């Protein structure tokens, strides 16, 4: 038995609930109300404390007779809308061919499309799960990783997962993400001795030392890229002294950098490399690093193949398999099983007047259903 859900109606219902990260409460009520009549067993839990929580998460599973278990992952939290929208960011508005509202693209629209696709897929075909967090746009500490721990405790193990991030660029279906570069942020603190600029021998200026450290780091070429990944890159994102006086040598100088790296590297190794460079210039320099995620690749195969087939059947487009862009929660989920990302066009995500084509919501529903039926064939 199948059901009929209009993805546009469900997307509007989700958009209508403000759910700036970290999301909890009513927006999950809307999703649960859509899933329960379809036979999904819905579990919700809240994890974490301030400042990075509390975060609500949802795991919904519909057991099927088929041997395969297909997982769909996504997030109901959104970035703040900002000022300057043509209307209210949380009042969904269909104008012409577009549905406007925060989260229309990233990623309440794709969640609505997948629920509609699951509704149209016989429960007997196979097991379907939705892995939905309220914290993907934020620190992502108490979101998908907490869901994975919950799944492990429940013995829920998908055979494959599609993450519904907006991967399409110019047209729906033109790009599928089969991996992502890793991400690490690093802070460098160079100590000095404060003093009067007229008496430099009584002080120790940390700024020249930091400049030399930055120059040494900037000269590093991590790699030239490989078959699936672009070259890794190091970018300085902040330099701070905080010295409001013109005649004072400061007591410290700080810099922050971000490294996006391919699968030739590990985050901890890159932090150690930066520490060696910094302390080679100034042994007292302090280096602190935080790995947001490691690089991963799901080599082209069964999952990417059936996704590409479903896209081509609906759109006549052969999608590009890519690892470009930023990070997503796929950086965690790939530890469970093969993972790819596919969803709506990303031109307006995080922007004012975020909008999705109504036709794309229906087309994405058809593609997701095609993926499910191929996975369960």
C-alpha positions in Angstrom: 0.0 0.0 0.0 1.3 3.5 -0.9 0.2 7.0 0.1 0.2 10.3 -1.6 2.0 13.3 -0.1 2.4 16.6 -2.0 6.0 17.7 -1.4 5.2 21.3 -1.9 2.6 21.2 0.9 4.9 19.5 3.2 7.8 21.8 2.4 5.6 24.8 3.1 4.5 23.3 6.5 8.2 22.8 7.4 9.3 26.2 6.3 6.4 27.8 8.3 8.1 26.8 11.5 11.2 29.0 12.4 14.0 26.5 13.2 17.2 28.5 13.3 20.0 26.2 14.4 19.9 24.5 16.8 16.3 23.4 16.1 13.9 21.7 18.5 10.2 21.2 18.9 7.5 22.2 16.5 9.4 21.6 13.2 10.0 18.0 14.3 6.3 17.7 15.2 5.4 18.6 11.6 7.8 15.9 10.2 6.7 13.3 12.7 3.0 13.9 11.8 3.9 13.3 8.1 5.8 10.1 8.8 3.6 8.3 11.3 0.7 7.6 8.9 3.2 6.1 6.5 4.2 3.3 9.0 7.4 4.9 10.3 8.3 4.3 13.9 9.6 7.7 15.0 12.0 8.3 17.8 13.0 11.8 19.0 15.6 12.8 21.6 17.3 15.9 22.7 21.0 16.0 23.4 23.5 18.6 24.6 23.6 21.8 26.7 24.3 25.4 25.9 26.1 26.9 24.2 26.1 24.2 21.5 22.7 22.7 22.5 20.1 21.6 23.2 19.7 19.8 19.9 16.7 17.7 18.9 17.2 14.7 16.6 14.8 12.3 14.9 15.2 8.7 13.7 12.3 7.2 11.8 12.4 3.6 10.6 9.9 1.7 8.5 10.7 -2.0 8.3 10.2 -3.6 5.0 10.2 -7.2 3.7 13.1 -6.6 1.3 16.7 -7.3 2.4 18.1 -3.8 1.9 17.9 -0.9 4.2 18.0 2.6 2.6 18.8 5.6 4.7 18.1 9.3 4.0 19.9 11.9 6.1 19.2 15.6 6.5 18.6 18.5 8.8 15.7 20.7 9.8 17.7 23.5 11.2 18.4 26.6 9.1 20.7 29.6 9.1 19.3 32.9 10.4 17.3 34.6 7.6 19.0 38.0 7.8 17.4 41.3 7.0 16.1 42.3 3.5 13.7 39.6 2.4 10.9 40.6 0.1 8.5 38.9 2.6 8.7 37.0 5.8 11.3 34.3 5.6 9.2 31.9 7.6 5.9 32.5 5.8 6.2 30.2 2.7 5.1 32.0 -0.4 4.6 30.6 -3.9 5.1 33.3 -6.4 5.0 32.3 -10.0 7.0 29.1 -10.3 9.0 29.4 -7.1 8.4 28.6 -3.4 10.2 31.2 -1.2 11.2 30.7 2.4 14.2 30.0 4.6 15.0 26.3 4.2 13.3 25.9 0.9 16.5 24.6 -0.6 18.7 23.9 2.4 17.1 21.6 3.2 13.4 21.3 4.1 12.5 21.0 0.4 14.5 17.8 -0.1 13.2 16.3 3.2 9.7 16.9 2.0 10.5 15.4 -1.4 12.0 12.3 0.2 9.0 11.8 2.5 6.8 12.1 -0.5 8.9 9.5 -2.3 8.8 7.1 0.6 5.0 7.5 0.8 4.8 6.3 -2.8 7.1 3.4 -2.2 5.5 0.1 -1.1 6.5 -0.7 2.5 7.2 -4.3 1.4 10.0 -3.2 -0.9 12.6 -2.7 1.8 13.5 -0.9 5.0 13.7 3.0 4.9 15.1 5.2 7.6 15.3 9.0 8.0 18.2 10.3 10.0 17.3 14.0 10.7 19.1 16.4 13.0 18.4 19.9 14.3 22.1 20.9 14.2 23.9 20.7 10.9 24.3 24.4 10.3 25.8 25.0 13.8 28.6 23.2 15.7 27.2 19.8 14.7 28.3 18.3 18.1 25.0 17.0 19.3 23.4 16.2 16.0 24.3 13.5 13.5 27.0 12.1 15.7 24.5 11.6 18.5 22.1 10.0 16.0 24.8 7.6 15.0 25.4 6.6 18.6 21.6 6.1 19.0 21.4 4.0 15.9 24.3 1.8 17.1 22.4 1.2 20.3 19.3 0.3 18.4 21.0 -1.9 15.9 19.9 0.4 13.0 22.4 0.0 10.2 21.6 1.2 6.7 23.2 -0.4 3.7 23.5 2.9 1.9 22.6 6.6 2.7 21.7 9.6 0.5 22.2 13.0 2.2 19.7 15.5 0.8 22.0 18.5 0.6 21.5 20.9 -2.3 24.2 19.6 -4.6 22.8 20.6 -8.0 24.4 23.6 -9.5 22.7 24.9 -12.7 19.9 22.3 -13.1 18.4 19.7 -10.9 20.5 16.5 -11.3 23.7 17.9 -12.7 25.9 17.1 -9.7 26.1 14.3 -7.1 28.7 14.5 -4.3 30.6 11.3 -3.7 33.0 12.6 -1.2 34.1 15.8 0.6 37.4 17.3 1.6 38.3 17.4 5.2 38.3 20.6 7.3 40.5 21.8 10.1 40.8 25.2 11.9 44.0 26.2 13.6 44.8 29.0 16.0 48.4 30.3 16.5 49.3 32.4 19.5 52.7 34.0 19.6 53.7 35.5 23.0 55.9 38.5 23.4 56.8 41.1 26.1 54.9 44.4 26.2 56.9 47.5 26.2 57.4 51.1 25.0 58.3 51.4 21.3 61.1 53.8 22.2 62.7 51.0 24.3 62.5 47.9 22.1 65.4 46.3 24.0 63.1 46.1 27.0 60.3 44.4 25.1 59.9 41.4 22.8 57.7 42.2 19.7 55.6 39.1 18.7 54.4 40.6 15.4 57.5 39.9 13.3 57.7 36.4 14.6 54.0 35.8 13.6 54.7 37.3 10.2 57.6 34.9 9.7 55.4 32.0 10.8 52.6 33.0 8.4 55.1 33.3 5.5 56.5 29.9 6.2 53.0 28.4 6.3 51.9 30.3 3.2 54.9 28.7 1.3 53.6 25.2 2.0 52.2 23.2 -1.0 50.3 20.4 0.5 49.6 18.5 -2.7 48.6 18.8 -6.4 45.2 17.1 -6.0 44.3 13.6 -7.4 41.8 11.9 -9.6 38.8 12.8 -7.4 40.0 15.8 -5.3 41.2 19.3 -6.0 44.4 20.4 -4.3 44.3 21.0 -0.6 44.5 24.6 0.4 45.6 26.6 3.5 43.9 29.9 4.0 44.5 32.5 6.8 41.2 33.7 8.1 42.1 36.1 10.8 45.1 38.1 12.3 44.7 39.8 15.6 46.8 41.9 17.9 44.3 44.0 19.6 46.7 46.9 20.3 44.9 50.2 20.6 48.0 52.2 21.4 50.5 53.5 18.8 53.4 53.6 21.1 53.2 50.1 22.7 54.8 46.9 21.6 52.0 44.3 22.2 52.2 41.3 24.5 51.0 38.8 22.0 49.9 38.3 18.3 47.5 35.7 17.0 46.4 34.2 13.7 43.8 31.8 12.6 43.8 29.6 9.5 41.6 27.0 7.8 42.8 24.0 5.8 40.5 22.1 3.4 42.3 18.9 2.6 41.9 15.9 0.4 42.3 12.2 1.2 46.1 12.4 1.1 46.0 13.9 4.6 44.6 13.5 8.1 43.5 16.5 10.2 45.8 15.6 13.2 48.8 15.4 10.9 48.1 18.8 9.5 47.8 20.4 13.0 51.1 18.8 13.9 52.7 20.2 10.8 51.6 23.7 11.6 52.8 23.3 15.1 56.3 22.3 13.9 56.5 25.3 11.5 55.3 27.8 14.2 57.6 26.4 16.9 60.5 26.3 14.5 60.2 30.1 14.3 59.2 30.7 17.9 59.5 27.8 20.3 57.0 29.5 22.7 54.3 29.7 20.0 51.1 27.9 21.0 49.0 26.0 18.4 45.5 24.8 18.9 43.7 22.8 16.2 40.2 21.5 15.7 39.2 18.9 13.1 35.7 19.5 11.8 35.8 16.4 9.6 38.2 14.1 7.7 38.2 13.8 3.9 36.2 10.8 2.5 35.4 9.3 -0.8 32.6 6.8 -1.8 34.2 5.4 -5.0 31.7 5.2 -7.9 29.8 2.0 -7.7 26.4 0.6 -6.8 25.0 3.6 -4.9 26.3 6.4 -7.2 25.2 4.2 -10.1 21.6 3.8 -9.1 21.4 7.5 -8.1 22.7 8.5 -11.6 20.3 6.1 -13.3 17.3 7.6 -11.4 18.4 11.2 -12.2 18.9 10.4 -15.9 15.5 8.6 -16.1 13.7 11.7 -14.8 15.8 14.6 -16.2 17.8 13.1 -19.1 20.9 14.5 -17.4 24.1 12.5 -16.7 25.2 13.9 -13.4 28.8 14.9 -12.6 30.3 13.0 -9.7 32.1 15.5 -7.6 33.9 16.2 -4.2 33.9 20.0 -4.5 32.4 22.4 -2.0 32.3 22.6 1.8 31.5 20.0 4.4 28.3 18.2 5.3 27.2 15.6 7.8 28.2 13.0 5.3 31.6 13.4 6.9 30.3 11.5 9.8 27.8 9.1 8.1 30.4 7.6 5.7 31.7 5.6 8.7 28.4 3.6 8.6 28.1 2.6 4.9 28.5 4.1 1.4 27.2 7.7 1.3 26.4 10.1 -1.5 24.8 13.5 -1.4 22.1 14.7 -3.9 19.5 17.3 -3.7 18.1 20.6 -5.1 20.0 23.4 -6.9 22.1 25.4 -4.5 22.0 28.9 -6.0 20.0 30.5 -3.3 20.9 28.5 -0.2 21.8 30.8 2.8 20.8 33.8 0.7 18.0 36.4 1.0 14.8 35.2 -0.7 15.9 31.5 -0.7 13.7 29.8 -3.2 13.1 26.4 -4.9 11.3 25.8 -8.2 8.0 24.0 -7.5 8.7 21.8 -10.5 12.0 20.7 -9.0 10.3 19.6 -5.8 8.1 17.3 -7.8 11.0 16.1 -10.0 13.2 15.5 -6.9 10.4 13.4 -5.4 10.3 11.3 -8.6 14.1 10.9 -8.6 14.2 9.9 -4.9 11.4 7.3 -5.6 13.4 6.1 -8.5 16.5 5.7 -6.3 14.4 3.8 -3.7 12.9 1.4 -6.3 16.3 0.7 -7.8 17.9 0.2 -4.4 15.2 -2.4 -3.5 15.1 -4.1 -6.9 
